[in-house]
Amino acid sequence: MQRRRLLAAAAAAPLAALGVRGASASSASLPIFDAHMHYSHDAWDVLPPAAALALLREAGVVRALVSSSGDGDATRGQQRLAAMAPELVLPSLRPYRQRGDQSNWFRDPSVSGYLEERLAQHRYAALGEFHVFGADVDLPVPRHLVQLARTHGLVLHSHSDAEAIERQFAQWPQARILWAHAGFERPPRVHEMLARHPQLWCDLAFRSEHAPGGRLDDEWKALFLAYPGRFMVGTDTFTPERWPYVVEHARWCRQWLSQLPAAVAENIAYRNGEALFAGATRRLQAR
């Protein structure tokens, strides 16, 4: 009960109460495409859809890639967000019926049927975020997931190591892969992967070392300048407690993005996401 009261208060709080100092219309002028969000079964009751959407709008998020663990409940989860705000929410399908599936989904044959069922009932922009590492991505269930992405023209949102990314491209060389958290790799390895795979993009969710204290790191800055079309920001609301942080995260992103050339900042803030998901956005808004 206490947790619910705290979340409800945070969702309704003004910007200053979330620790965002000096917020103004000008500081919020850079739109944000949040490429890594979750609205799962443990968030639905403590943060109703209207409150979640209000947080996104307060943060200046113009588009969000949102997945759910427990996507089967279309009346409460991610699908309800998309129904209420189709101009804002791009649904992504996870292979998780509940949070605990994260560690074993790739060995569970029933996951394939679940994905096919959801794809038959709803439209999506991506498959993921899914967690898979190394050679496990070549098991039958992940292979089927990659094939479904190919059949339906979906982006793969992959929380993986570099080896698993390589293996996904081996399965489908034309895949479009959004590498969650940039693999938690350091800039030299990320540079290597981006150079090798022109169809690979990176989100920066749950990472701060590229701009500690809001000051852009030189090594990361060089990487952003080398690949201005390949990075996106993301909040990663993997627990309900992360949702109120959406506003503060957007402020912090604008702070370090302001240290880049304007065109590069705009790319990372929202244009790269809009470009990658342009086709999906048109399909979803046409339904």
C-alpha angles and dihedrals in degrees: 000000000000090000090054093051092050093050093046091051093048092049091054096040123114120247094263092056089059091058095260105141126194094012113169141157090267095051089051094049097099108086118228129218103198104206099184120051136136130199102183136171094273091059102047099082098037095043112031118207094258091055092048092051091047090056091051092051093045088054092052093246108161096181134013132190102219129185131179136209100221096033089164092086100077092174096063113019139058093318090061090052089052092047092050095044111019090162090059110032126067109190120224122192118229122198088230123103088182135007093261091064090077094088100046110022092108091062097044112094092196089068090074092059091047092054093047091050094051093046090052092053104038143027121242139185097211147000113243163327084229128164118225132142139198119330092351087086088070093060115111097258097052089043089055090049090054090048091051090052088052093048094048098036094242133157116244112230099199127187094195146126120258092264093058090048090053091050092050090054089048088056093046115011092188094053119131106221127188105202107216114229088356084277090292083273128146120253097264092057093043089050090052093051095046091049091052097044119043089183093060123102128179133217119206097212119152092007127114106162091093089066112016109188089001094295114124114241113235095228093050092044090057089051093050090050091049093050107024092158099052109063134079135177125239139177101207102215092196092153129033090247090065095062098080087052090067091089096047091045091055090051091050091048091053089050096058095033088059087067091065129074108281095248092051092047091052091049094054094039097053119323096079091053092047091051096047093048099034094113093046091048091054092048094048095047091048094060 
